[in-house]
Amino acid sequence: MHAKDAGPILHHGAGPARCDYLGMREAIIFRDGDTYYLHYDGAGPTGWLACLAVSKDLKHWDLKGPVLELGAPGTDDAGTATSPWTVFDGEWWHMFYVGCRTTTPPPDRIPSVPYFTLAARSRHPYGPWEKQKSLVPFHTQPGTYYADTASPGQIVKQADAYLIFFSAAAFHDAGSHGKVLKRTLGIARTKDLNGPWQVDAEPILPPEQQLENSALYFEPTIQTWFLFANHIGIDDGGEYTDSIWVYWSKDLQTWDAEKRAVVLDRTNCAWAVKCIGMPSVVQVGQRLAIFYDAPARDTGHMQRDIGLAWLELPLKIPG
């Protein structure tokens, strides 16, 4: 399912107060009314923080800067406050964001596992956001598939419950190769966005798929869900985000690892030679916009920009 790439649309270093001068990644798009809200992780003077850019047409962007700040030393977001997914309950906008305690040394300050899901809320989609410090939606749990990562993803409402498709990971013993991180996606559920979530006992796809950071689109013409996810590859240079994959299912809660296709990788990306980062999607007329991040030259976490690719609607199952 080859997307048509439009190239980079936001370049790091353009945000206010140097908020993204070292890089931008993990672009998460949503629309409210006639405005598109794009949160992205900006690497700035104090570390990685969730930043906001707004647009009416996906061409002209107003970069607003950070919408969250780091937590106090020792808290679950002392190292980062990033990658926020939002949902509106009719009264409040709820934000579920990534926190971590530790990072690599300055100046890069790349967030390090374990990753957690934390919460904030606002009356408006643009903020200001108030952290809900007493709320722990769900947490990493030793001995599970989310022992070392339980970070948020897209939230979907079904009947009277909310489902969040979260990124999960756990270290496994690889013998002489030491420990390796196996990544997958899971579902957590709640009926109260201001309360705790219940995590499913099993992930939706095997950890061997090596996935993180997913986004969902429902195609009404064939009554099918499409789940876009970031695939983690490995070569002599180590692990890196190498492509965007898509899975499809009639049932939002049941997924088959064999029903998948590649959407964007180095073969159809116009500017990134190797590395493709996290997807998020939004419908724009008769097309589906796919936002992602990438470095132009290598596989590192730094110096990334935000790109845009397109799929024509309605989506069809690849044959």
C-alpha positions, 0 to 999 in steps of 0.5 A: 500500500504505497503512500505518495510522499510529499516530503518534509513540511516542518523543519527542526529549529523553526519553533519559538525559544529554540524548543526544537533546535535539536530535532522534532519527531513523533508528529500526532495530528488531529482536527477540531472544526476547521483547524488541524492541531499537530503535536510533536516532540521538540528537542530543546534546551531542557530536553524533549517536550510536546510542542504544538503547531496549528494549521488550516490547510496543512501547508501553512503552520503556526508553531506555538512551542511547548504545551507541557513541561518536565516534571520534578526530579524523581517523577515519571515525567522528569525526563520527558513529557511528550507524544500526547494523544488527545480525546474529547469527552464533550466537556474536557479535552483529555491528553495522554502523554509519554513520560520517562525518568531518565535520558541520555546526557546533554545536549541530546537528552534522548528519553530512555525506557521505561516509558509511562502513560501520564494524563493532562486535561484542558477545556480547549484543544490548544490548551493550556494543559493541566497535568493530572498528577494523581492519575496513573492511567496504567503503568509498566508491570514486571513479567508482562509484555509491557514490563518496560514500555506502556506509552499511549497511543490513539484512543477510540470510543466503542459503546460506553468504553474508551480503548487506547492502543498503546505501545508495549515493550519488554526486555528479553534474554537473548543469550550471548547477545544480552537483552533485547527489547521486544515491542508490540501493541496492546489495548487498555480500556476505561469508561472514565477518562479521569480514572484508571485503565484496565490493560488486556492480558495479551497484546494485539500482535506478537512482539516479534512484529517489532512495532510501536506507535500506531494510528487508526483509520476506519474505512466505511466503504468496506467496514474495515479498520486500518492500523498504521504502525512504526516498524523497528528494523535492525542492521549492523548499525543497530535498531532504528525505525525503518518503515510504516506498516499497516494492518487491517481487520473487520474487528477493532480488537482482533488483528492478524499479523499476516494481514499487513503491508508496507506503506512508507519506507526508503523506497517511496520516501522522497527524502529520508534515505533509511529511517522512517518514524512514527505515523499518525493519520487524518482524513482530508477530503478524499485523501488520508494524510499520513504524518511521520518523522525522519532524519534526512541522512542517518538513523539517529533520533536527532535532527529529524523533521516532520514529513507528510505522505498521502493515500487515496480514499477509499482505502482498499485491502492490498491484493 
